[in-house]
Amino acid sequence: MSYAIAKRAYDGYSASYVTAIRKGGLSIDNARIFDTCLRIDHWKVRKWKTEESADAALEKLARVGGFDDYEIVQLEDY
């Protein structure tokens, strides 16, 4: 299993997945990926091996950059 950080879109069919964390969490890059395309585009997503490491990154994003509307998403290994 691997984990990602994402924010669900209002359409309910896609999410903005974090692709890079920059400047110590002050800025991020992300990609909007539709649920039906995640299997194809999974290589774009920044992944963490453990939920604890993803949680630490998420806390840093919220604390440093104010990105408090993202959540941890469990990914299937492709």
C-alpha positions as CSV (number, residue, x, y, z in Angstrom):
1,M,0.0,0.0,0.0
2,S,1.0,3.6,-0.5
3,Y,-0.6,6.9,0.5
4,A,-1.2,10.2,-1.2
5,I,-2.4,13.6,-0.2
6,A,-5.4,14.9,-2.1
7,K,-8.4,17.3,-2.1
8,R,-11.7,16.1,-3.5
9,A,-13.2,18.2,-6.2
10,Y,-16.8,19.5,-6.0
11,D,-17.8,17.4,-9.0
12,G,-17.3,14.2,-6.9
13,Y,-15.4,12.4,-9.7
14,S,-11.9,13.9,-9.4
15,A,-9.4,15.1,-6.9
16,S,-6.3,17.3,-6.9
17,Y,-3.4,15.1,-5.9
18,V,-0.2,16.6,-4.5
19,T,2.6,16.0,-7.0
20,A,5.4,18.0,-5.2
21,I,5.9,19.9,-2.0
22,R,8.0,23.0,-2.3
23,K,9.7,25.5,0.0
24,G,9.2,23.3,3.1
25,G,5.4,23.1,2.7
26,L,4.8,26.7,1.8
27,S,3.9,25.8,-1.8
28,I,2.7,22.7,-3.6
29,D,2.2,21.4,-7.1
30,N,-0.8,19.2,-7.8
31,A,-2.6,17.5,-10.7
32,R,-6.3,17.0,-11.1
33,I,-7.0,13.4,-11.8
34,F,-10.4,11.8,-12.5
35,D,-11.1,8.7,-10.5
36,T,-11.5,6.6,-13.7
37,C,-8.0,7.7,-14.8
38,L,-6.1,7.3,-11.5
39,R,-4.8,3.8,-12.6
40,I,-3.3,5.4,-15.7
41,D,-2.0,8.6,-14.2
42,H,-0.8,7.3,-10.8
43,W,2.8,8.0,-11.7
44,K,2.1,11.8,-11.4
45,V,1.1,11.5,-7.7
46,R,3.6,12.0,-4.9
47,K,3.4,8.8,-2.7
48,W,4.4,8.0,0.8
49,K,5.1,4.4,1.9
50,T,3.5,4.7,5.4
51,E,0.4,6.5,6.6
52,E,2.5,8.1,9.4
53,S,4.9,9.7,6.9
54,A,1.9,11.0,4.8
55,D,0.3,12.3,8.0
56,A,3.5,14.2,8.9
57,A,3.6,15.8,5.5
58,L,-0.1,16.7,5.7
59,E,0.5,18.3,9.1
60,K,3.4,20.3,7.7
61,L,1.3,21.4,4.7
62,A,-1.4,22.7,7.0
63,R,0.9,24.3,9.5
64,V,3.3,26.0,7.1
65,G,1.3,26.6,3.9
66,G,-2.2,26.7,5.3
67,F,-3.4,23.8,3.1
68,D,-5.9,22.5,5.6
69,D,-8.5,21.1,3.2
70,Y,-6.4,18.2,2.0
71,E,-6.6,14.6,3.3
72,I,-4.7,11.3,3.1
73,V,-5.8,8.9,0.5
74,Q,-4.9,5.2,0.4
75,L,-3.7,4.1,-3.0
76,E,-3.6,0.6,-4.5
77,D,-0.2,-0.5,-5.6
78,Y,-0.2,-0.4,-9.4
